[in-house]
Each structure stands twice: as C-alpha cells, then as structure tokens.
Amino acid sequence: MKIPWKIWRLGGPVFTLLLMSCGGGSGGSSQPTPQGSAETLSVNYKINGDVSLYTRYINDATGKMVRMIAYISPGADGTWFTDDDVIGFYQDFSDTANGKIQRNVSFNGAGMDGKWFTADDQVTGYDETIYDAKGNVIRHIYYIGAGTDGVWFSADDVIQNYAETTYNGNGTSIRNASYSSAGPDGIWFNADDVVISYIASTYDGNGRQVRWAQYSGAGPDGLWFTADDVVLQYTGVIYDVNGMLVRSVNYTNPGPNGVWFDSDDGISSYYVTRRDTNGNLTLLITYNSTGLDGSWFTPDDGIQTYNSYSQDSSNNSARSITYNAAGPDTLWFTGDDVVETYADYIQDATGLRRQYISYSNPGADGRWFTPDDIRSAYIEFSPYY
C-alpha cells in the first residue's frame, strides 16, 4: 500500500467514521465529499491521538467511486497504513447494462482462500439502482441472501425490500414508495407487493418542489395511492423571487378540523434561511415553538438551534457553527450564544476541498475558536501517489 501524502495525528476523539453517501449506503448530505483525487483517505483517531480506524475511497478515471475499504486494525506489525492492516469490510460500486443498473456490493470476509479482493470474498448483501432511458432512478432494490442456488447475483437472490419512484410526464418525481414483501403471490415487482409507506411530492409552476408528504396507510378503502391514504406528516417550503429556499415547515397533525393540507395543520418545527448578496447561505435557524403569543411565524417563536456559515476570500465554504442556546444575556444572535459544535473546511490553491475538521469542545481554556479546541472528527482528502 502506498502512503498518502499527509496523515495528521490529532489529539481529539473521533466518534464516527465519515462515510460518503453512495446509492443505498449510509451517509448524508452534511458529510464532506472527497474531490479531485483518484484515491482519498479518511482517518479516525482515539482520544489519545492514536489511529482508531481508517477508510480508503478508490475512484476510477472519471472520478466515480468504485471501491470503499474500511481498515479496523494495524495488523501483525502493529503499524497503521501498511500492507497487513486488517480489513473490516469493503464495498464495490459498479455500473451494468449500459449504465442502466448500478450495483453496490458489501463484503465482510476474505473467503476460503484467505485473500481479500478475490472471487470467493464473502458477500453480505448488495443493492441495485435501476434507471430508465432518461437516466431517472425508477427502482432501488436491497438483496440480503444468495437464494436457494447459493450463488449471488442470480435470479433467486433474496430481496429484503425495495423502493420505486414514479414520474409525471415532465420527468419530475412525484412519488417514492417503499415495499416490504412480495405479497400473497410471492412474486416481487407486481401489483400485490406490500407497501409500507410512500412520499408524494408537489411542485409549483416553476417546477420547484413545494411539498412532500409521507403516507403510512392505505386508508378506509384499503387501497394505496388513493385520496384517503393516511398522512403521517409533511413538509412545505417557500422560495424567494430568486428561487432560493427561505422557509421549510414540518407539519405532524391535521389540526382541529382533522383535514390535512389546510391552514390549521399542526406545526412541529420550521427553519428559515438567510443569504448574503452572493446567494451564499449564512444562517439556518430552526424554530420549535410558538412563543408567548401562541402564533407561529412571529418574532417570539422559540429558537431550537441555528447554524451560521462563512466563506473564504474565494467564496468557498470555510466554517459552519451550530449554536444551541442564547447564552447569559438570553438574546439570540449575540456574542455569548452557546456553541454546540463547529467545522472548518480547508481548500487547496485550486479550490478543491482537502480537509474537514469538526470540533465539539472548547478545550481547557473554555473558549471556542482557540488552538486548544478539541477536534471531534477529521477527514483529509489525500491523493495517493
């Protein structure tokens, strides 16, 4: 194994491995994404600064990730980043059928030959994403077993569940439904498959998504995808004249009149955004109560948290800060607001992100944004040579 151009040893704890979101894998939009490298590395550290584990992300010539490998031990030599490091698992990502099917396969063992990355590696499961001719995702399938023939990637592989997306005539996604079993006939992908929930999306005249509602039951008629389906919750959003999202509201009950999607629906929380003159997000404020006046969307609404965002001189993301209390003066957006966490984003001279560092404690001096702040997560996007 070649050593990355820089591996940092940090004094702070790292509690979670930062994984990218790929297909059906875990991850989220808030996590950093490696950029501009054929191979990248993320490293986790214990509280004493020793390596806990690390992950390699391997990309093809087009920059698409083709393999992710998680290493959990330094191996017999006791030294990390050498050829005998112990693999915990890996995932392979591939396209088949002229790019119309994407497959992500998880492996957790080296197989009978004792060698990783050979044909007998132990598969734990895989998922497939199927696209239509326009490149739209139409189905996502999760497989958990090799079936009666004992051979993976054959017609009788065991399906755990799947999700299916429906589009309107304009190619816009209007529904994403989750299915948990093959139904009474035992055959997957037909009309009697068992629905467990779905999300329906509504758009404005400009093609912007303005509502997505989650449905959890078929309603009195016993039929899914009809007008009496049971609403679980929904989110409604508002945009400004430039098409930027300015408010997102979560509704969790139909209100006193028992009818969903009208003015008395019960709100659980909402967030608003603020932007600078360049359109960069500067604040995201989450409210979770109405305040003393009992009315939502008024100045005394109760703030739960807010995030502030700043950019460097090249307009790249530089820092994000999460605040969870107003501080001793009891006023939000003042200098004594209570910091929960913050993260720094560091780019190279070309503007590609190379480091992500988050902090969860102000350190011994009790002051945030000083050199002794305790790092809670670290990832360096390091190309291999």
ZASE-106744 format. One record per atom (N, C-alpha, C, O): z, x, y; residue in three letters. Coordinates in steps of 0.1 Angstrom, whole numbers, plus 5000, padded with zeros to 4 digits. Example, Ala and Ser with C-alpha at 12.3 -4.5 7.8 and 13.67 -1.06 7.14 Angstrom:
BEGIN
507851324943ALA/507851234955ALA/507851324967ALA/508551424967ALA/507151284978SER/507151374989SER/507951295000SER/508051345011SER/
This chain:
BEGIN
500050084988MET/500050005000MET/500050095012MET/500750195013MET/499250055022LYS/499250135035LYS/500350075044LYS/500649955044LYS/500950165052ILE/502050125061ILE/501450075074ILE/500550135079ILE/502049965079PRO/501549925092PRO/501850025103PRO/502750105102PRO/501050005114TRP/501250105125TRP/502550105132TRP/502950205138TRP/503349995130LYS/504649995136LYS/505449895129LYS/505049775127LYS/506649935124ILE/507649835118ILE/508949855126ILE/509449975126ILE/509449755132TRP/510649765140TRP/511849735132TRP/511849635124TRP/512949805134ARG/514249775128ARG/515049715139ARG/515349775150ARG/515549585137LEU/516249515147LEU/517649495143LEU/517949485131LEU/518549485153GLY/520049475149GLY/520449325147GLY/521549305142GLY/519649235150GLY/520049095149GLY/519649035136GLY/518749085129GLY/520248915132PRO/519948855119PRO/518548775121PRO/518148735131PRO/517948765109VAL/516748675109VAL/516948575097VAL/517148615086VAL/516948445101PHE/517448345091PHE/516248285084PHE/516448235072PHE/515048285089THR/513948215083THR/512748305083THR/512448375093THR/511948305072LEU/510648375072LEU/509648285080LEU/509548165077LEU/508948355089LEU/508048285097LEU/506648275090LEU/505948375089LEU/506348155085LEU/505148135078LEU/504148055086LEU/504447965094LEU/502848095085MET/501748015092MET/501547885085MET/501747865073MET/501047785092SER/500647655087SER/499247665082SER/498347685090SER/499047645069CYS/497647655063CYS/497547545053CYS/498347545043CYS/496647455055GLY/496447345045GLY/497747275043GLY/498347225053GLY/498147265030GLY/499347185028GLY/500547265028GLY/501647225024GLY/500447395032GLY/501647475032GLY/502647445042GLY/502347365051GLY/503847515042SER/504847485052SER/504547555065SER/503747655065SER/505047505075GLY/504847565088GLY/504747465098GLY/504647345095GLY/504547505111GLY/504547415122GLY/503847475133GLY/503547595134GLY/503447385143SER/502647435154SER/503447525163SER/502847605171SER/504747525162SER/505547605171SER/505647755166SER/506147835174SER/505247775154GLN/505347915149GLN/504147995153GLN/503047945155GLN/504448125155PRO/503348215160PRO/502248235150PRO/502548235138PRO/501048265154THR/499948285145THR/499348425147THR/499048455158THR/499148495136PRO/498548635138PRO/497148625143PRO/496448525140PRO/496848715152GLN/495548715158GLN/494848855157GLN/495548955158GLN/493548855156GLY/492748975158GLY/492949085148GLY/492649205151GLY/493449055136SER/493749165126SER/493149125112SER/493149005109SER/492749225104ALA/492249195091ALA/493549175082ALA/493449105072ALA/494649235086GLU/495849205078GLU/497049215088GLU/497049295097GLU/498049125086THR/499149125095THR/500449125087THR/500349095075THR/501549145093LEU/502749165086LEU/503849095094LEU/503949105106LEU/504749025087SER/506048975093SER/507149025085SER/507149035073SER/508249065092VAL/509449125086VAL/510649055089VAL/510849015101VAL/511549025080ASN/512848965082ASN/513949075080ASN/513749155072ASN/514949055088TYR/516049155088TYR/517349095086TYR/517648975090TYR/518249165079LYS/519649115078LYS/520349145090LYS/519849215100LYS/521649095091ILE/522349115103ILE/522749255106ILE/522949295118ILE/522749345096ASN/523049485098ASN/521749565101ASN/521849685103ASN/520649495102GLY/519349565106GLY/518549605094GLY/517349645096GLY/519049595082ASP/518249625070ASP/517149515068ASP/517349395072ASP/516049555062VAL/515049455058VAL/515549355048VAL/516149405038VAL/515249235050SER/515649125040SER/514449095031SER/514649085019SER/513349075037LEU/512049045030LEU/510949055040LEU/511149065052LEU/509749055035TYR/508549055044TYR/507348985038TYR/507348965026TYR/506448955046THR/505248885042THR/503948945048THR/503948985059THR/502948965039ARG/501649015044ARG/500648895044ARG/500648815035ARG/499848895054TYR/498848795056TYR/497448865056TYR/497248955064TYR/496648835046ILE/495348915045ILE/494248825048ILE/494148705043ILE/493348865057ASN/492248785062ASN/490948845057ASN/490848965054ASN/489848765057ASP/488548815054ASP/487848855066ASP/488448865077ASP/486548895065ALA/485848955077ALA/485748855088ALA/485448895100ALA/485848725085THR/485648625096THR/487048595103THR/487048515112THR/488148655098GLY/489448625103GLY/490148515096GLY/491248475100GLY/489548455086LYS/490248345078LYS/491148405068LYS/490848495061LYS/492348345068MET/493348405058MET/492948365044MET/492648255041MET/493048465035VAL/492648445021VAL/493848465012VAL/493748425000VAL/494848535016ARG/496048555008ARG/497248585016ARG/497248645027ARG/498348525011MET/499748545017MET/500648595006MET/500748524996MET/501348715008ILE/502148764998ILE/503548785004ILE/503748845014ILE/504548734997ALA/505948745001ALA/506648844992ALA/506648834980ALA/507248954998TYR/507949054991TYR/509449034993TYR/509949015005TYR/510249034982ILE/511649004983ILE/512649114980ILE/513849094981ILE/512149234976SER/513049344972SER/512249474973SER/511049474972SER/512949584976PRO/512249714978PRO/511849774965PRO/511149884965PRO/512149724953GLY/511749774941GLY/512649894936GLY/513649924942GLY/512249964925ALA/513050064919ALA/513350184928ALA/514350244927ALA/512350214937ASP/512650334946ASP/513550304957ASP/513950394964ASP/513950174959GLY/514850144969GLY/514350154983GLY/515050134993GLY/513050164985THR/512350184998THR/511350075000THR/510550044992THR/511550005012TRP/510649905015TRP/509249955019TRP/509150075023TRP/508249875018PHE/506849905022PHE/506250015013PHE/505550105019PHE/506650015001THR/505950104991THR/505350024980THR/505549894979THR/504650084971ASP/503850014961ASP/504649934951ASP/504149844945ASP/505949974949ASP/506749894939ASP/507549784945ASP/508449734938ASP/507349754957ASP/508149634963ASP/507949514954ASP/506849494949ASP/508949434953VAL/508949324944VAL/508349194951VAL/508849154961VAL/507349134944ILE/506749014950ILE/507548894945ILE/507848884933ILE/507748804954GLY/508448684951GLY/507448574947GLY/507548504937GLY/506348564955PHE/505348474952PHE/504148504961PHE/504248584971PHE/502948454958TYR/501848464968TYR/500948344967TYR/501048264958TYR/500148324977GLN/499248214978GLN/497848264981GLN/497648354989GLN/496848204974ASP/495448234977ASP/494848114983ASP/495048004979ASP/493948144993PHE/493248035000PHE/491748064999PHE/491248175002PHE/491047964995SER/489647974992SER/488847854995SER/489447744996SER/487547864998ASP/486647755000ASP/485647744988ASP/485247844983ASP/485447624984THR/484447604973THR/483547494977THR/483647424987THR/482447464969ALA/481547364971ALA/480947364985ALA/480947264992ALA/480447474988ASN/479747495002ASN/480747455013ASN/480347405023ASN/481947495011GLY/482947475022GLY/483447335023GLY/484247305032GLY/483047245014LYS/483547105014LYS/484947085008LYS/485546985009LYS/485347185000ILE/486747184995ILE/487447314997ILE/486947424995ILE/488647305003GLN/489447415005GLN/490647414995GLN/491247304994GLN/490847524988ARG/491947524978ARG/492947634982ARG/492647744985ARG/494247584981ASN/495347684983ASN/496147684970ASN/496747584966ASN/496247804964VAL/496947814951VAL/498247894952VAL/498148004959VAL/499347854947SER/500547924947SER/500847984933SER/500747924923SER/501248114934PHE/501648194922PHE/503048244923PHE/503448294934PHE/503848244912ASN/505148294913ASN/505548384902ASN/506648424900ASN/504548434894GLY/504748534883GLY/503548614880GLY/502448564882GLY/503748734875ALA/502648824872ALA/501948794859ALA/500948854856ALA/502448704851GLY/501848674838GLY/502148764827GLY/502948854829GLY/501548744815MET/501848824803MET/501548974805MET/502249054799MET/500549004813ASP/500249154814ASP/501149224824ASP/501049344825ASP/502049154831GLY/503049214840GLY/502449264852GLY/503049334860GLY/501149234855LYS/500449284867LYS/500149174876LYS/499549064872LYS/500449184889TRP/500149084899TRP/498649094902TRP/497949194901TRP/498148974906PHE/496748964911PHE/495748984900PHE/494649044902PHE/496048934888THR/495148934877THR/495048794872THR/495748704877THR/494148774863ALA/493748634859ALA/494848554852ALA/494848434852ALA/495948624847ASP/496948544840ASP/498248524849ASP/499248484843ASP/498148554861ASP/499248524870ASP/499648374869ASP/498848284867ASP/500948354870GLN/501548214868GLN/501348124880GLN/501848154891GLN/500548024878VAL/500247924889VAL/501447824889VAL/501847774878VAL/501947794901THR/503047694902THR/502447554907THR/503047454905THR/501247564913GLY/500647444918GLY/499547474928GLY/499447594932GLY/498847384933TYR/497847404943TYR/497547274950TYR/497847164945TYR/496947294962ASP/496447174969ASP/495047194973ASP/494547304975ASP/494247084974GLU/492847084978GLU/492646994990GLU/493146884990GLU/491947044999THR/491546965011THR/490046945010THR/489247035009THR/489646815010ILE/488246785008ILE/487646735022ILE/488246655029ILE/486446785025TYR/485846745038TYR/484546665036TYR/483946675025TYR/484246585046ASP/482946515045ASP/481846605051ASP/482046715055ASP/480646545052ALA/479446625056ALA/479546665071ALA/478946765075ALA/480446595079LYS/480646635093LYS/481746735095LYS/482046775106LYS/482446775084GLY/483546865085GLY/484846795087GLY/485846865089GLY/484946665086ASN/486246595087ASN/486946595074ASN/486446585063ASN/488246615075VAL/489146605063VAL/489246465058VAL/489546375066VAL/488846435046ILE/488946305041ILE/490046285030ILE/490546175028ILE/490446395024ARG/491546385014ARG/492246515012ARG/491646625012ARG/493546505010HIS/494346625007HIS/495146594994HIS/495946494994HIS/494946674983ILE/495546644970ILE/496446754966ILE/496146874968ILE/497646714961TYR/498646814956TYR/498646804941TYR/498946704935TYR/498446924934TYR/498546934920TYR/499747014915TYR/500047114921TYR/500446964905ILE/501647034901ILE/501647074886ILE/502647134881ILE/500547044879GLY/500547084865GLY/499147104859GLY/498147054865GLY/499047184848ALA/497747214843ALA/497147104834ALA/496047114829ALA/497946994831GLY/497446884823GLY/497446914808GLY/497947024804GLY/496946824800THR/497046834785THR/496346954780THR/496647004769THR/495246994787ASP/494447104781ASP/495147244784ASP/494647344779ASP/496147244792GLY/496947364795GLY/496147464804GLY/496547574806GLY/495047414810VAL/494147504818VAL/494147454832VAL/493847334835VAL/494547544842TRP/494547504856TRP/493147494861TRP/492147554856TRP/492947404871PHE/491647394878PHE/490647324869PHE/489447354870PHE/491147234861SER/490247154853SER/490447004855SER/491446964863SER/489746914850ALA/489646774853ALA/491046704851ALA/491246604857ALA/491846754841ASP/493046674838ASP/494346734845ASP/495446704841ASP/494146824855ASP/495246874862ASP/496146754867ASP/495646654871ASP/497446784867VAL/498446674871VAL/498546664886VAL/498946764893VAL/498246544891ILE/498346524906ILE/499746474909ILE/500346384902ILE/500346524919GLN/501646474924GLN/501546364934GLN/502146254933GLN/500646384944ASN/500346284954ASN/499146324962ASN/498646434960ASN/498646234970TYR/497546274979TYR/497546194992TYR/498246094993TYR/496846245002ALA/496746175015ALA/495246155017ALA/494446245014ALA/494946045023GLU/493546015026GLU/493345965041GLU/494145885046GLU/492346025047THR/492045995061THR/490845905063THR/489845935056THR/490945805071THR/489845715074THR/489445735088THR/490245755097THR/488045725090TYR/487545745104TYR/486745625108TYR/486245545100TYR/486645615121ASN/485745505127ASN/484345555128ASN/484045665124ASN/483445475134GLY/482045505135GLY/481745625143GLY/480745685142GLY/482745665152ASN/482545775161ASN/483045905155ASN/483046015161ASN/483545895142GLY/484146015136GLY/485546045140GLY/486046155138GLY/486245945146THR/487645965150THR/488545915140THR/488345805134THR/489545995137SER/490545955127SER/491345835131SER/491945835142SER/491445725123ILE/492145605127ILE/493345585117ILE/494245505121ILE/493345645105ARG/494445615096ARG/494545735086ARG/493545785082ARG/495845765083ASN/496145865073ASN/497145805064ASN/498245785068ASN/496745785051ALA/497545715042ALA/498045805031ALA/497245895026ALA/499345795026SER/499845875016SER/500045795003SER/500545675004SER/499545844992TYR/499645774979TYR/500545854969TYR/500445984968TYR/501345784962SER/502345854953SER/502045844938SER/502545924930SER/501145754934SER/500845744920SER/499445674918SER/498845624927SER/498945684905ALA/497645634902ALA/497545484900ALA/496445434898ALA/498645414901GLY/498645274900GLY/498645224885GLY/498545304876GLY/498545094883PRO/498645034870PRO/497545084860PRO/497745104848PRO/496345114866ASP/495245164856ASP/495345304853ASP/494545354844ASP/496245384859GLY/496445524856GLY/495345614860GLY/495245734857GLY/494445564869ILE/493345644874ILE/493445664889ILE/493645574896ILE/493445794892TRP/493545824906TRP/492245794915TRP/491145784909TRP/492545774927PHE/491445754937PHE/490645624936PHE/489445624937PHE/491345524932ASN/490745384933ASN/491645284939ASN/492745324944ASN/491245164940ALA/491945064948ALA/493345034945ALA/494144984953ALA/493845064932ASP/495245024929ASP/496145144930ASP/497345134926ASP/495745254935ASP/496645364938ASP/497845314947ASP/497645234955ASP/499045374944VAL/500245324951VAL/500345394965VAL/500545514966VAL/500345314975VAL/500545364989VAL/502045364991VAL/502845274988VAL/502545474998ILE/503945485002ILE/504145465017ILE/505145425021ILE/503145505024SER/503145495039SER/501845525045SER/500945585038SER/501645495057TYR/500445545064TYR/500745555079TYR/501645485084TYR/499845625086ILE/499945635101ILE/498645595106ILE/497545635102ILE/498645495116ALA/497445445122ALA/497445495136ALA/498445485143ALA/496245535141SER/496145585154SER/495245495163SER/494345435158SER/495645485176THR/494945405186THR/494445495197THR/495245585201THR/493245475202TYR/492645565212TYR/492345485225TYR/492045365224TYR/492245555236ASP/491845485249ASP/490345495250ASP/489645555241ASP/489745455261GLY/488345455263GLY/487745595265GLY/486545615263GLY/488645695267ASN/488145835268ASN/488345905255ASN/488146025254ASN/488645835244GLY/488845895231GLY/490145975229GLY/490246055220GLY/491045945238ARG/492346015237ARG/493345935229ARG/493445805230ARG/494045995220GLN/495045925212GLN/496245875220GLN/496845955227GLN/496445745221VAL/497545695229VAL/498645635221VAL/499745605226VAL/498445615208ARG/499545565200ARG/499245605185ARG/498145595180ARG/500345635178TRP/500245655164TRP/501545585158TRP/502645615162TRP/501245495149ALA/502345415143ALA/502445445128ALA/501445455121ALA/503645455123GLN/503945475109GLN/504345345103GLN/505245265107GLN/503645305092TYR/503945185084TYR/504545225071TYR/504045315064TYR/505545145066SER/506245185054SER/506245075044SER/506845095033SER/505544965046GLY/505544855036GLY/504344765038GLY/503744765049GLY/503944695027ALA/502744615027ALA/502944475034ALA/501944405036ALA/504144435037GLY/504344315044GLY/504444195034GLY/504144215022GLY/504644075039PRO/504743955031PRO/503543925022PRO/503643875011PRO/502343965027ASP/501143925018ASP/500944025007ASP/500144004998ASP/501844135006GLY/501744224995GLY/500544314995GLY/500344394986GLY/499744315006LEU/498544395007LEU/498744495018LEU/499144465029LEU/498344625015TRP/498444725025TRP/497144715034TRP/496144665031TRP/497344775046PHE/496244775056PHE/495844645061PHE/494644615064PHE/496844555063THR/496644415069THR/497644405080THR/498544485082THR/497444295088ALA/498144275100ALA/499644265098ALA/500444295108ALA/500144225087ASP/501644205085ASP/502344325079ASP/503444315075ASP/501644445078ASP/502244565073ASP/503544595081ASP/503644565093ASP/504544655074VAL/505844675080VAL/505744805088VAL/505544915083VAL/506044795101VAL/506044915110VAL/507444975109VAL/508444915109VAL/507445105107LEU/508645185107LEU/509045235121LEU/510145225125LEU/508045295128GLN/508245345141GLN/506845385147GLN/505845385140GLN/506845405160TYR/505545455166TYR/505845535178TYR/506945535184TYR/504845615182THR/504845695194THR/503745655203THR/502545635199THR/504045635216GLY/503045605226GLY/503045715237GLY/504045765241GLY/501845755241VAL/501645865250VAL/500845825263VAL/500045735262VAL/501145895274ILE/500445865286ILE/499846005291ILE/500546105290ILE/498645995297TYR/497946115302TYR/497846105317TYR/497845995323TYR/497646225323ASP/497346225338ASP/495846215340ASP/495146205330ASP/495446215352VAL/494046205355VAL/493146315350VAL/491946305348VAL/493846435347ASN/493046545341ASN/493146545326ASN/492646635319ASN/493646435320GLY/493646425305GLY/494846505299GLY/494846525287GLY/495746555307MET/496946625302MET/498046525298MET/498346425306MET/498646545287LEU/499746455283LEU/500946475292LEU/501446585294LEU/501446365297VAL/502646375307VAL/503846305301VAL/504946345305VAL/503746215292ARG/504846145286ARG/504646105272ARG/503546045269ARG/505546125263SER/505446075249SER/506746005246SER/507846055247SER/506645875241VAL/507745795239VAL/507845755224VAL/506845715218VAL/509045765218ASN/509345725204ASN/510045585204ASN/511045575210ASN/509345495197TYR/509945355195TYR/510345335181TYR/509545365171TYR/511545285178THR/512045275165THR/512445135161THR/512945115149THR/512345035170ASN/512544895166ASN/511744805175ASN/511444845186ASN/511544685170PRO/510644595178PRO/511344525190PRO/510744435196PRO/512644545192GLY/513244485203GLY/513744345200GLY/513544295189GLY/514344275210PRO/514944145208PRO/514044045203PRO/514443955196PRO/512744045207ASN/511843945203ASN/511243965189ASN/510543885183ASN/511544075183GLY/511144105169GLY/509644135167GLY/509144135156GLY/508944155178VAL/507544185178VAL/507244325182VAL/507644365193VAL/506544395174TRP/506144535178TRP/505044545188TRP/504244455190TRP/505044655195PHE/503944695204PHE/503944605217PHE/502844565222PHE/505144565221ASP/505244505234ASP/506344565243ASP/506944665238ASP/506544505254SER/507444575264SER/508944585261SER/509644675267SER/509444515251ASP/510844525248ASP/511144605235ASP/512244605231ASP/510144675230ASP/510344765219ASP/511444865222ASP/511544915233ASP/512244895211GLY/513444985213GLY/513045125213GLY/512445175204GLY/513445195224ILE/513145345225ILE/514245425220ILE/515445395222ILE/513945525212SER/514945625208SER/515045745216SER/516045805218SER/513845795221SER/513745915229SER/512345925235SER/511445855231SER/512246005245TYR/510946035250TYR/510946175257TYR/512046225260TYR/509746235258TYR/509746365266TYR/508646355276TYR/507646285275TYR/508846435287VAL/507846445298VAL/507546585299VAL/508246675295VAL/506346615305THR/505846755307THR/505646775322THR/505346685329THR/505746905325ARG/505346945339ARG/504447075337ARG/504647155328ARG/503447085346ARG/502547195346ARG/502347255359ARG/502647195370ARG/501847385359ASP/501547455371ASP/500147415376ASP/499447345369ASP/499747485387THR/498347455392THR/497247495383THR/496147455384THR/497547585373ASN/496547625364ASN/496547545351ASN/495747565342ASN/497347445351GLY/497447355339GLY/498347405328GLY/498447345317GLY/499047515331ASN/499947575321ASN/501247485320ASN/501747445330ASN/501647465308LEU/502947385306LEU/504047475311LEU/504247585307LEU/504947415319THR/506047485325THR/507447425320THR/508447495319THR/507447295318LEU/508647225314LEU/508347115304LEU/507247045305LEU/509147105294LEU/509146985285LEU/510546935283LEU/511447005278LEU/510746815289ILE/512146765290ILE/512246645280ILE/511446545281ILE/513246645272THR/513546535262THR/514746455266THR/515746505269THR/514546325267TYR/515546225271TYR/515846145259TYR/515046105251TYR/517146115257ASN/517546035245ASN/518545925248ASN/519145865239ASN/518745895261SER/519545775265SER/519145725279SER/518445795286SER/519545605282THR/519045535294THR/519945575307THR/519545545318THR/521045625305GLY/521945655316GLY/522745525320GLY/522645425313GLY/523445535331LEU/524345425335LEU/523645295339LEU/524145185337LEU/522345305344ASP/521645185348ASP/521145105336ASP/520644995338ASP/521145165324GLY/520645095312GLY/519145075311GLY/518645005303GLY/518445145320SER/516945125320SER/516345265317SER/516745365322SER/515345265309TRP/514545385306TRP/513645415317TRP/513245335325TRP/513345545318PHE/512345605328PHE/512845595342PHE/512045565351PHE/514145615344THR/514745615357THR/515445745359THR/515745815349THR/515845785371PRO/516345925373PRO/517645955366PRO/517946075364PRO/518445855361ASP/519645885355ASP/519545885339ASP/520545895333ASP/518345885334ASP/518145895320ASP/518846025315ASP/518846125321ASP/519446015303GLY/520146125297GLY/519246225291GLY/518546195282GLY/519346355296ILE/518646465290ILE/519246515278ILE/520546535277ILE/518546535267GLN/519046595255GLN/518846745255GLN/519846815253GLN/517646785258THR/517246925259THR/516046945268THR/515446845271THR/515847065273TYR/514547095279TYR/514047235276TYR/514947325273TYR/512747255276ASN/512147385273ASN/511447425286ASN/510747345292ASN/511647545290SER/510847605301SER/509847705295SER/510247775286SER/508747725302TYR/507647815297TYR/507147895309TYR/507047845320TYR/506948025306SER/506448105317SER/505248195311SER/505148215299SER/504448245320GLN/503248315316GLN/503248455323GLN/503948475333GLN/502548555317ASP/502448685323ASP/501348685334ASP/500748585337ASP/501048805339SER/500148815350SER/498748775346SER/497848755354SER/498448785332SER/497148755327SER/497048605322SER/496048565316SER/498148525325ASN/498148385322ASN/498348365307ASN/498048255302ASN/498848465300ASN/499248445286ASN/500748395285ASN/501548435294ASN/501048325275SER/502448285273SER/503348405272SER/503048505265SER/504448405279ALA/505348525280ALA/506748485274ALA/507348565267ALA/507248375278ARG/508648335274ARG/508748185273ARG/508248115281ARG/509548135263SER/509947995263SER/511447995261SER/512048075253SER/512147905268ILE/513647895268ILE/514047755265ILE/513447655271ILE/514947735256THR/515447605253THR/516847585259THR/517747675256THR/517147485267TYR/518447455273TYR/518947325267TYR/518247235265TYR/520247325263ASN/520847205257ASN/522047145264ASN/522647055259ASN/522347195276ALA/523447135284ALA/523247175298ALA/522647275301ALA/523847095307ALA/523747115321ALA/524647225327ALA/524447255339ALA/525547265320GLY/526447375325GLY/527647325333GLY/527747195335GLY/528447415338PRO/529647375345PRO/529447285357PRO/530247195360PRO/528347295364ASP/528047215376ASP/527647075373ASP/527446995382ASP/527347045360THR/526946925355THR/525546875360THR/525146765358THR/524846965366LEU/523446935371LEU/522447015363LEU/522547135361LEU/521446935359TRP/520347005351TRP/519447075361TRP/519347045372TRP/518747175355PHE/517747255362PHE/518347335373PHE/517747355384PHE/519547385370THR/520247485379THR/520547605371THR/520347615359THR/521047705378GLY/521247845372GLY/522247845361GLY/522147945353GLY/523147755360ASP/524147755350ASP/523847675337ASP/524747655329ASP/522647615336ASP/522247545324ASP/522447625312ASP/522247745312ASP/522847565301VAL/523247635289VAL/522047665280VAL/521347575276VAL/521747795278VAL/520647835270VAL/521047815255VAL/522147855251VAL/520147765247GLU/520347755233GLU/519647865226GLU/520247945218GLU/518347885229THR/517547995223THR/516448035233THR/516247955242THR/515848145231TYR/514648175238TYR/513748265230TYR/514248335221TYR/512448275234ALA/511548355226ALA/510648425236ALA/510248375246ALA/510248555233ASP/509348625241ASP/508048645233ASP/508148675220ASP/506948645239TYR/505648655233TYR/504948785240TYR/504848785252TYR/504648885232ILE/504149005238ILE/502649025233ILE/502349035221ILE/501749045243GLN/500349065240GLN/500049215242GLN/500749295249GLN/498849255236ASP/498349395238ASP/497449385250ASP/497349285257ASP/496849505253ALA/495949515265ALA/494749415265ALA/494249385275ALA/494349375253THR/493249285252THR/493649145252THR/492749055252THR/494949115253GLY/495348975254GLY/495748915240GLY/496048795239GLY/495548995229LEU/495948945216LEU/497448955214LEU/498049055217LEU/498048845208ARG/499448855206ARG/499848945195ARG/499248945184ARG/500749035198ARG/501249135188ARG/502649125184ARG/503049165173ARG/503549065192GLN/504949055189GLN/505448915193GLN/505048855203GLN/506348865185TYR/507048745188TYR/508548775185TYR/508848815173TYR/509448755194ILE/510848785192ILE/511648665198ILE/511448625209ILE/512548605190SER/513348495194SER/514848545194SER/515248625186SER/515648485203TYR/517048525205TYR/517948395204TYR/517548295209TYR/519048415198SER/519948295196SER/521348315201SER/522248225199SER/521648435206ASN/523048465211ASN/522948565222ASN/522148655222ASN/523848545233PRO/523748635244PRO/524348775242PRO/524348855251PRO/524948795230GLY/525448925228GLY/526848945234GLY/527448855239GLY/527349075233ALA/528749105236ALA/529049075251ALA/530149045255ALA/528049095260ASP/528249075274ASP/528348925278ASP/528648895290ASP/527948835269GLY/528048695272GLY/526948645282GLY/527048535286GLY/526048735285ARG/524948695295ARG/523648695288ARG/523248795281ARG/522848595290TRP/521548585284TRP/520548675292TRP/520748705303TRP/519448715285PHE/518348785291PHE/518748925295PHE/518348985305PHE/519648985287THR/520049125289THR/519849205276THR/519549135265THR/519849335276PRO/519449415264PRO/520249385252PRO/519749415241PRO/521449335252ASP/522249315240ASP/522149175234ASP/522849145225ASP/521149095239ASP/520948965233ASP/520648985218ASP/519949075215ASP/521148895210ILE/520948905195ILE/519648835191ILE/519448725194ILE/518848915185ARG/517548865180ARG/517748785167ARG/518348825158ARG/517148665167SER/517348575155SER/516048575147SER/516148535135SER/514948615152ALA/513648615145ALA/512748715151ALA/512748735163ALA/511948775143TYR/511048875148TYR/509748875139TYR/509848865127TYR/508648885146ILE/507348895138ILE/506448985146ILE/506248965158ILE/505849085140GLU/504949175146GLU/503549155139GLU/503549165127GLU/502549135147PHE/501149115141PHE/500549255141PHE/499849295150PHE/500749325130SER/500449465129SER/499149485120SER/499249455108SER/498049535125PRO/496949555116PRO/497149685108PRO/497849775112PRO/496649675096TYR/496749795087TYR/495549875088TYR/494449835091TYR/495650005086TYR/494550105087TYR/494450175074TYR/493550265072TYR/
